[in-house]
């Protein structure tokens, strides 16, 4: 199959093949949800007796619950069948870990699921990430449904990925959706592995999968309150201080209630309250959202947070922008360091050519942040050896260094 990201007009004109076959039900029937220790041990033994890779997926309740914990874990292995495990009554899945620790685990977008799986005792030693493999293979769309349709000729159900998976009991149609996701993963892995082998990218994929495992869970965000939608509409440090206070009060309440923060109080309501600068609780209650029954009961909490933000000493107010060790925004480079802007322009042009030649998205070819850092503050010697060392120090894999070194060394030598 072609792996060009964008087909030519002539290719567009070629008649499409048969429509994908919809997958409506698991081939072995829908298994009952595993909710007891006895059944968990039985399924662990079935997995141990199975062969080949293990398909793994997890469902969360993003946007409904606080945090990103797993509310359903799906697994499938040849000879073992599909298991739907409820981690709410079974928060320790180490018995499953022991059964499949040495197997290759197949996941789609592994970095999304690995943190919540680790919380319940599931930590793979080897993975095959079908989403990342699809990127390296140059597929134009890398969502699970799109890749399954493209390579296997099946269409998956849609519509439940963003559901509230903390719901109990889980609706049968949701469970069917969850079971079908792992049913196709190993076949998809094999199809992608064949494409990568044909393209000479098998080693690239191996290094990328190892990097995903080595990365571990993401570090906590610095100043997470700055990610509030609409924060850029606040102009003064005092306003930012009040927003920070409101955000902390909301986050504390969301954590206690195990509810997504946006369901406790929307971002837009917090920003509106800061901009309105209410003088008392009554004035706060005049604002939209705060008029609702739930927030009327909490008006003392929200106004108390606003008051605390007003009382923060000037020296302790947050700066207008968060401090960081990285380069400034690219749109400021031309004024602040024209030579760096030239280096980045040359590097980006060269990387775009490599990306097109190998049908790999430029962001997978090399981390854009690493490229910016090296172009803004190039190594002192400006030679290939120094650039290669900077790349490795920044986390670039061996295949990435080999492919991009010449382009980046040329860019840093320009100015």
C-alpha positions as CSV (number, residue, x, y, z in Angstrom):
1,X,0.0,0.0,0.0
2,X,1.1,3.6,-0.5
3,X,2.3,5.4,2.6
4,X,2.3,8.9,1.1
5,X,0.6,11.3,3.5
6,X,-1.3,13.1,0.8
7,X,-2.4,11.3,-2.4
8,X,-2.0,13.0,-5.8
9,X,-5.0,14.1,-7.8
10,X,-4.5,11.1,-10.0
11,X,-4.6,8.8,-7.0
12,X,-7.7,10.6,-5.8
13,X,-9.4,9.6,-9.0
14,X,-8.9,5.9,-8.5
15,X,-12.2,4.2,-7.5
16,X,-12.3,3.2,-3.9
17,X,-12.4,-0.4,-2.8
18,X,-15.3,-2.1,-1.1
19,X,-16.7,-0.3,1.9
20,X,-15.3,-1.4,5.3
21,X,-17.1,-4.2,7.0
22,X,-18.7,-3.0,10.3
23,X,-17.6,-4.8,13.4
24,X,-20.7,-5.0,15.5
25,X,-20.0,-7.8,18.0
26,X,-17.0,-9.6,19.5
27,X,-16.3,-12.8,17.6
28,X,-16.4,-14.9,20.8
29,X,-19.4,-13.1,22.2
30,X,-19.3,-10.4,24.9
31,X,-17.5,-11.7,28.0
32,X,-18.9,-10.8,31.4
33,X,-17.0,-8.1,33.3
34,X,-14.5,-9.5,35.7
35,X,-15.3,-8.0,39.1
36,X,-14.1,-10.6,41.6
37,X,-10.7,-11.8,42.7
38,X,-11.5,-15.4,41.8
39,X,-12.4,-14.6,38.2
40,X,-9.4,-12.3,38.0
41,X,-7.1,-15.1,38.9
42,X,-8.8,-17.4,36.4
43,X,-8.3,-14.9,33.6
44,X,-4.7,-14.3,34.6
45,X,-4.1,-18.1,34.2
46,X,-5.8,-18.0,30.8
47,X,-3.5,-15.1,29.8
48,X,-0.5,-17.1,31.0
49,X,-1.5,-20.1,28.9
50,X,-2.1,-17.9,25.8
51,X,0.5,-17.2,23.1
52,X,1.8,-14.1,21.3
53,X,1.3,-10.4,22.0
54,X,-1.3,-9.1,24.5
55,X,-3.7,-6.4,23.3
56,X,-4.3,-3.9,26.1
57,X,-6.6,-0.9,26.4
58,X,-8.1,1.2,29.2
59,X,-11.1,3.5,29.5
60,X,-11.1,6.6,31.7
61,X,-13.7,9.1,32.7
62,X,-12.0,12.3,31.4
63,X,-14.1,15.3,31.8
64,X,-16.3,13.6,34.4
65,X,-13.9,12.5,37.2
66,X,-10.9,14.1,38.8
67,X,-7.7,12.7,37.4
68,X,-7.1,10.0,34.8
69,X,-7.6,6.7,36.6
70,X,-8.8,3.6,34.6
71,X,-12.4,2.5,35.0
72,X,-12.2,-0.5,32.7
73,X,-9.2,-2.5,31.4
74,X,-9.5,-4.6,28.3
75,X,-7.1,-7.4,27.4
76,X,-6.9,-10.1,24.7
77,X,-4.4,-12.8,23.8
78,X,-4.5,-15.6,21.4
79,X,-5.8,-18.6,23.2
80,X,-7.0,-16.6,26.2
81,X,-10.0,-14.7,24.8
82,X,-11.0,-11.1,25.8
83,X,-11.1,-10.0,29.4
84,X,-13.0,-6.9,30.6
85,X,-11.7,-6.1,34.0
86,X,-13.3,-3.6,36.4
87,X,-10.5,-2.0,38.4
88,X,-12.9,-0.3,40.8
89,X,-13.4,-3.4,42.9
90,X,-10.1,-4.8,41.8
91,X,-7.6,-1.9,42.2
92,X,-4.5,-4.2,42.2
93,X,-4.0,-6.2,39.0
94,X,-0.5,-7.5,39.8
95,X,-1.7,-11.1,39.2
96,X,-2.3,-10.0,35.6
97,X,1.1,-8.4,35.5
98,X,2.8,-11.6,36.6
99,X,1.0,-13.5,33.9
100,X,2.0,-11.3,31.0
101,X,5.0,-9.3,32.1
102,X,7.3,-10.9,29.5
103,X,4.9,-10.6,26.6
104,X,4.8,-7.8,24.1
105,X,1.8,-5.5,24.9
106,X,0.0,-3.9,22.0
107,X,-1.6,-0.5,22.7
108,X,-2.9,2.4,20.6
109,X,-1.4,5.7,21.8
110,X,0.4,4.0,24.6
111,X,1.5,7.2,26.4
112,X,-2.2,7.9,27.1
113,X,-2.9,4.6,28.9
114,X,0.4,3.7,30.5
115,X,0.1,6.1,33.5
116,X,-3.4,4.8,34.5
117,X,-2.3,1.2,33.9
118,X,0.7,1.7,36.2
119,X,-1.6,2.9,39.0
120,X,-3.2,-0.5,39.1
121,X,0.0,-2.6,38.8
122,X,0.2,-3.0,35.0
123,X,3.6,-2.0,33.6
124,X,4.8,-3.5,30.3
125,X,8.4,-4.4,29.5
126,X,7.9,-4.3,25.8
127,X,5.3,-2.5,23.8
128,X,4.1,-2.1,20.2
129,X,2.2,1.2,19.9
130,X,-0.1,1.0,16.8
131,X,-0.7,4.8,16.8
132,X,3.1,5.6,16.8
133,X,3.7,2.8,14.3
134,X,1.1,4.3,11.9
135,X,2.9,7.7,12.2
136,X,6.2,6.2,11.3
137,X,4.6,4.3,8.5
138,X,3.4,7.5,7.0
139,X,-0.3,6.8,7.2
140,X,-2.4,9.9,6.7
141,X,-4.8,9.3,9.6
142,X,-3.6,7.5,12.8
143,X,-6.7,7.2,14.9
144,X,-7.6,3.7,15.8
145,X,-10.7,3.6,13.7
146,X,-9.0,5.1,10.7
147,X,-6.0,2.7,10.8
148,X,-8.2,-0.4,11.3
149,X,-10.4,0.7,8.3
150,X,-7.3,1.4,6.2
151,X,-5.3,-1.8,6.9
152,X,-7.9,-4.4,8.0
153,X,-11.0,-3.3,6.1
154,X,-13.2,-3.1,9.2
155,X,-15.1,-0.1,10.7
156,X,-15.3,0.2,14.5
157,X,-18.2,1.7,16.5
158,X,-17.8,5.3,17.4
159,X,-19.2,7.5,20.1
160,X,-18.2,5.9,23.4
161,X,-14.6,6.9,23.8
162,X,-15.5,10.1,25.6
163,X,-18.2,8.5,27.8
164,X,-18.3,8.5,31.6
165,X,-16.7,5.1,32.1
166,X,-17.1,5.5,35.9
167,X,-20.8,4.7,35.3
168,X,-22.0,1.5,36.9
169,X,-23.3,-0.8,35.7
170,X,-21.6,-0.2,32.3
171,X,-24.1,-0.3,29.4
172,X,-23.8,-3.4,27.2
173,X,-23.2,-1.3,24.1
174,X,-20.2,0.4,25.8
175,X,-18.8,-3.0,26.7
176,X,-19.1,-4.2,23.1
177,X,-17.2,-1.1,22.0
178,X,-14.5,-1.8,24.5
179,X,-14.2,-5.4,23.6
180,X,-13.9,-4.7,19.9
181,X,-11.0,-2.2,20.5
182,X,-8.7,-5.0,21.7
183,X,-10.1,-7.6,19.3
184,X,-8.4,-5.9,16.3
185,X,-5.1,-4.7,18.0
186,X,-2.9,-7.7,17.4
187,X,-4.0,-8.0,13.7
188,X,-3.3,-4.3,13.3
189,X,0.1,-4.7,15.0
190,X,1.0,-7.4,12.5
191,X,-0.1,-5.3,9.5
192,X,1.8,-2.3,10.7
193,X,4.9,-4.4,11.5
194,X,4.9,-5.7,7.9
195,X,4.7,-2.2,6.5
196,X,7.5,-0.9,8.8
197,X,9.7,-3.9,7.8
198,X,9.1,-3.2,4.1
199,X,10.0,0.5,4.6
200,X,13.1,-0.3,6.6
201,X,11.7,1.4,9.7
202,X,11.5,-1.6,12.1
203,X,14.5,-0.4,14.1
204,X,13.1,3.1,14.2
205,X,9.9,1.8,15.7
206,X,11.7,-0.3,18.3
207,X,13.7,2.7,19.5
208,X,10.5,4.8,19.7
209,X,8.7,2.2,21.7
210,X,11.6,1.9,24.1
211,X,11.6,5.7,24.5
212,X,7.9,5.7,25.4
213,X,8.5,3.2,28.1
214,X,11.6,5.0,29.4
215,X,9.8,8.3,29.5
216,X,7.6,7.3,32.5
217,X,4.6,9.4,33.6
218,X,4.6,13.0,32.6
219,X,6.0,15.5,35.1
220,X,3.4,17.7,36.9
221,X,2.7,20.9,35.0
222,X,4.2,24.1,36.4
223,X,1.6,26.6,37.2
224,X,-1.3,24.5,35.9
225,X,-3.8,27.3,36.6
226,X,-2.3,29.1,33.7
227,X,-4.0,26.6,31.4
228,X,-7.4,28.1,32.3
229,X,-9.3,28.8,29.1
230,X,-9.5,32.6,28.7
231,X,-6.5,33.5,31.0
232,X,-5.1,35.6,28.2
233,X,-7.9,38.1,28.7
234,X,-6.5,39.0,32.2
235,X,-4.1,41.8,32.0
236,X,-2.8,42.5,35.5
237,X,-0.7,40.4,37.9
238,X,-3.4,41.0,40.6
239,X,-6.0,39.5,38.3
240,X,-3.8,36.5,37.7
241,X,-3.4,36.2,41.5
242,X,-7.1,36.1,42.0
243,X,-7.5,33.5,39.2
244,X,-4.8,31.4,40.8
245,X,-6.7,31.5,44.1
246,X,-10.0,30.6,42.5
247,X,-8.4,27.8,40.5
248,X,-6.8,26.3,43.7
249,X,-10.2,26.4,45.5
250,X,-11.9,24.7,42.6
251,X,-9.2,22.1,42.3
252,X,-9.3,21.3,46.1
253,X,-13.1,20.8,45.8
254,X,-12.9,18.8,42.6
255,X,-10.3,16.4,44.2
256,X,-12.4,15.9,47.3
257,X,-15.5,15.2,45.3
258,X,-13.7,13.2,42.6
259,X,-15.3,15.4,39.9
260,X,-13.7,17.0,36.9
261,X,-12.8,20.6,37.8
262,X,-14.7,22.0,34.9
263,X,-17.9,20.4,36.3
264,X,-17.4,22.1,39.6
265,X,-16.9,25.6,38.1
266,X,-16.3,26.3,34.4
267,X,-13.1,28.1,33.4
268,X,-15.3,30.9,31.8
269,X,-17.0,31.5,35.1
270,X,-13.7,31.9,37.0
271,X,-12.3,34.4,34.3
272,X,-15.6,36.3,34.3
273,X,-15.5,36.6,38.1
274,X,-12.0,37.9,38.1
275,X,-12.9,40.5,35.4
276,X,-16.1,41.6,37.2
277,X,-14.2,42.1,40.4
278,X,-17.3,41.7,42.6
279,X,-17.3,43.7,45.9
280,X,-19.4,41.2,47.9
281,X,-21.1,37.8,47.6
282,X,-24.3,39.4,46.3
283,X,-22.4,40.9,43.4
284,X,-20.8,37.6,42.6
285,X,-24.2,35.9,42.6
286,X,-25.3,38.4,39.8
287,X,-22.9,36.7,37.4
288,X,-24.0,33.9,35.1
289,X,-23.2,30.4,36.4
290,X,-23.0,31.7,40.0
291,X,-26.7,32.2,39.9
292,X,-27.3,28.4,39.7
293,X,-28.4,26.5,42.8
294,X,-25.1,24.6,43.2
295,X,-22.9,27.7,43.1
296,X,-25.3,29.8,45.2
297,X,-24.5,27.3,48.0
298,X,-20.8,27.7,47.4
299,X,-20.7,31.4,47.0
300,X,-18.8,31.9,50.3
301,X,-16.1,29.5,49.0
302,X,-15.7,31.3,45.7
303,X,-15.8,34.8,47.2
304,X,-13.4,33.7,49.9
305,X,-11.0,32.6,47.2
306,X,-11.4,35.9,45.4
307,X,-10.7,37.8,48.6
308,X,-7.6,35.7,49.3
309,X,-6.3,36.6,45.8
310,X,-6.9,40.3,46.5
311,X,-4.9,40.1,49.7
312,X,-1.8,38.4,48.3
313,X,1.2,40.7,48.8
314,X,2.4,42.4,45.6
315,X,5.7,40.6,45.7
316,X,4.0,37.2,45.8
317,X,1.7,37.8,42.8
318,X,2.4,35.6,39.7
319,X,4.4,37.2,36.8
320,X,2.5,37.9,33.6
321,X,4.0,34.8,32.0
322,X,5.5,31.7,33.5
323,X,9.2,31.4,33.6
324,X,10.9,28.7,31.7
325,X,14.3,27.6,30.5
326,X,13.4,27.3,26.9
327,X,13.7,29.9,24.1
328,X,11.1,32.7,23.6
329,X,8.2,32.3,21.2
330,X,9.3,31.9,17.7
331,X,7.5,35.0,16.5
332,X,9.9,37.1,18.6
333,X,13.1,35.6,17.3
334,X,13.5,37.9,14.3
335,X,13.7,40.9,16.6
336,X,15.6,39.4,19.5
337,X,18.1,37.2,17.6
338,X,17.9,37.4,13.8
339,X,20.7,34.8,13.4
340,X,18.7,32.3,15.5
341,X,15.7,33.0,13.3
342,X,17.7,32.2,10.2
343,X,19.1,29.0,11.8
344,X,15.6,27.8,12.6
345,X,14.3,28.6,9.1
346,X,17.1,26.6,7.5
347,X,16.6,23.7,10.0
348,X,12.8,23.6,9.4
349,X,13.2,23.6,5.6
350,X,15.7,20.7,5.8
351,X,13.6,18.7,8.2
352,X,10.5,19.2,6.0
353,X,12.4,17.6,3.1
354,X,13.5,14.7,5.2
355,X,9.9,14.3,6.4
356,X,8.6,14.2,2.9
357,X,11.3,11.8,1.7
358,X,10.6,9.2,4.4
359,X,6.9,9.8,4.9
360,X,7.3,10.5,8.6
361,X,5.6,13.5,10.2
362,X,8.1,16.2,11.0
363,X,7.1,16.2,14.7
364,X,8.0,12.5,14.9
365,X,11.2,13.0,13.0
366,X,12.5,15.2,15.8
367,X,11.0,17.0,18.7
368,X,10.1,20.5,17.6
369,X,11.0,21.8,21.1
370,X,14.5,20.2,20.8
371,X,15.0,21.8,17.4
372,X,14.1,25.2,18.7
373,X,16.4,24.9,21.7
374,X,19.4,23.9,19.6
375,X,18.8,26.7,17.0
376,X,18.3,29.3,19.8
377,X,21.4,28.2,21.8
378,X,23.6,26.1,19.5
379,X,26.6,24.2,20.9
380,X,29.8,26.2,21.2
381,X,31.8,24.3,18.6
382,X,29.1,24.3,16.0
383,X,30.4,21.1,14.4
384,X,28.6,17.8,13.7
385,X,29.9,16.1,16.8
386,X,28.7,18.9,19.1
387,X,25.3,19.0,17.4
388,X,25.0,15.2,17.7
389,X,25.8,15.4,21.4
390,X,23.1,18.1,21.9
391,X,20.6,15.9,20.1
392,X,21.3,12.9,22.3
393,X,21.3,15.0,25.4
394,X,17.9,16.3,24.4
395,X,16.5,12.8,24.1
396,X,16.8,12.2,20.3
397,X,17.0,8.5,19.4
398,X,19.8,7.1,17.3
399,X,17.7,6.9,14.1
400,X,16.7,10.5,14.5
401,X,20.2,11.7,15.0
402,X,21.4,9.8,11.9
403,X,18.6,11.2,9.8
404,X,18.7,14.8,10.9
405,X,22.3,15.5,11.9
406,X,23.5,16.9,8.6
407,X,20.6,19.3,8.3
408,X,20.9,20.6,11.8
409,X,24.7,20.9,11.7
410,X,24.4,22.9,8.5
411,X,21.7,25.2,10.1
412,X,23.8,26.0,13.2
413,X,26.8,26.9,11.0
414,X,24.8,29.5,9.0
415,X,25.0,32.2,11.7
